[in-house]
């Protein structure tokens, strides 16, 4: 399977703990996006990378959140000092960006469901 | 403010009963509109991209259309396996991040 892979699929942790999620994009995709989805809502943009550069962060991404994409391959999303409101599905998507007019649709992984006790 | 609104929130159909889902948007400079399907516990699965008013795309029982203000996803003679949440999204600016609607939950009864 050459789709977007996310691990773990589920994470249960206590409030105040740190968690880290991993996303492995489709191998030839140079753009990687993180979204958050709560029950009954569509995904909301968090941040995105082009290769290894983080180009934009949403205001939803507080200073407790950090994302990296070393060497432009896999990406990690870390949440420090988790809060109840962080409970959500965290989705990763990747796409090929080939300049204006050359962008391709984003393909999503199956997400990491985070539950804060 | 850029916004995507989907209706209805939920739709129940009998198998074979055709219908349409609506996605209206207020976005300055639309670069692309997408339809995704999402099953419970899964990530969104890409269905269609539409770029300009008048464009249409088809896949099996699904047909997506686009006007200057809205898009429709037409479902012809649906089957129970078409039951899912259908999400509409638009591309935003040079980041090409997606702005999603809240989705339409479709249930097709046998």
HADDOCK unambig.tbl for C-alpha pairs under 7 A between the chains (distance, minus, plus):
assign (segid A and resid 40 and name CA) (segid B and resid 102 and name CA) 6.72 0.50 0.50
assign (segid A and resid 41 and name CA) (segid B and resid 102 and name CA) 4.54 0.50 0.50
assign (segid A and resid 41 and name CA) (segid B and resid 103 and name CA) 6.99 0.50 0.50
assign (segid A and resid 42 and name CA) (segid B and resid 100 and name CA) 5.39 0.50 0.50
assign (segid A and resid 42 and name CA) (segid B and resid 101 and name CA) 5.58 0.50 0.50
assign (segid A and resid 42 and name CA) (segid B and resid 102 and name CA) 4.44 0.50 0.50
assign (segid A and resid 42 and name CA) (segid B and resid 103 and name CA) 6.26 0.50 0.50
assign (segid A and resid 43 and name CA) (segid B and resid 100 and name CA) 6.21 0.50 0.50
assign (segid A and resid 44 and name CA) (segid B and resid 99 and name CA) 6.96 0.50 0.50
assign (segid A and resid 45 and name CA) (segid B and resid 97 and name CA) 6.84 0.50 0.50
assign (segid A and resid 45 and name CA) (segid B and resid 98 and name CA) 6.90 0.50 0.50
assign (segid A and resid 91 and name CA) (segid B and resid 43 and name CA) 6.97 0.50 0.50
assign (segid A and resid 107 and name CA) (segid B and resid 46 and name CA) 6.53 0.50 0.50
assign (segid A and resid 108 and name CA) (segid B and resid 43 and name CA) 5.70 0.50 0.50
assign (segid A and resid 108 and name CA) (segid B and resid 44 and name CA) 5.96 0.50 0.50
assign (segid A and resid 108 and name CA) (segid B and resid 45 and name CA) 6.80 0.50 0.50
assign (segid A and resid 109 and name CA) (segid B and resid 43 and name CA) 5.43 0.50 0.50
assign (segid A and resid 110 and name CA) (segid B and resid 42 and name CA) 4.59 0.50 0.50
assign (segid A and resid 110 and name CA) (segid B and resid 43 and name CA) 4.03 0.50 0.50
assign (segid A and resid 111 and name CA) (segid B and resid 42 and name CA) 6.95 0.50 0.50
assign (segid A and resid 111 and name CA) (segid B and resid 43 and name CA) 6.04 0.50 0.50
